[in-house]
């Protein structure tokens, strides 16, 4: 292992810097360890290039800010999380790797998915900066969170179809919109833009989730896009090279289904959140193993979609971040137990299938015994060590190590 990045197998994916913000904020909320932000951290593990981790976060966010396209949305670069959506590659050579082929970046192709990422993780950075007393940094990033959110509402939502568009290609044409003959709707922006709360007051998230249920759902979850591409598109890249219903071209991707589950929780749709979670959670589909075919106790990368002759068959078990995202969707979304800078927030989005849930949670050297009683009363009440709280956030008391929590829903 050289520990020098992955440039030899592809780079230029413009979502990459924002995952550092996501991971760092999540780590600090869980541990309370802000000292990690002061650690000198090299770029690409090259000695002499060190800056503090905090500086890395700012540089990561500014990378998006410095790379906005004609609509004020983030440029996609070679691709984003969906490394098969290659809007700047234009590969005409059989067998050529889309990950390393020359990137013909026109600085026109934009990603609505990265816009959702920036708004979500930009907000989390602003929260961190304010927590640290760095008001100028918070103000700077908040300005761009606001502007990219406005651009997404204006240019990133398909008001005719009722969902978030996926992107604009290198010619400025819409990808993942009702104007497209194929690939009309993609899952990624429906999840992330709704999680980010973009256009929440306009009802955009609810519309996007309803469209996802209508067009993307199959028996195994939500497919990545619909309808699949039936032929190769030079301007779209690898995604259109796969058979219909396979891999990124219309299969269920277990990695991004939890984003939709979390989006349902953001909108308070408990039944929809748990319904989607169950469709591909290994413990709920073991009786379909003769169709699913991979190990019944582990997530796979993909499950073939409706357009595939192998509908329901999974591939590439153990490969992706599906298990970790599914854990976040279950623990932080459905159960609603979310670490925050000042304590532990408990705000469940619990299906009526659950009458009572008991959880033991270790958090910063403290022990939480949590009893969630789901009476369906519509209002959450929280009692901590016998005292009723008015907030869903349980702030830590340095003199208390054990917390008995009763949540009535």
Order of alpha helices (4+ residues) and beta strands (2+ residues): alpha-beta-beta-alpha-beta-alpha-alpha-beta-beta-beta-beta-beta-alpha-alpha-beta-beta-beta-beta-alpha-alpha-alpha-beta-beta-alpha-beta-beta-beta-beta-beta-beta-beta-beta
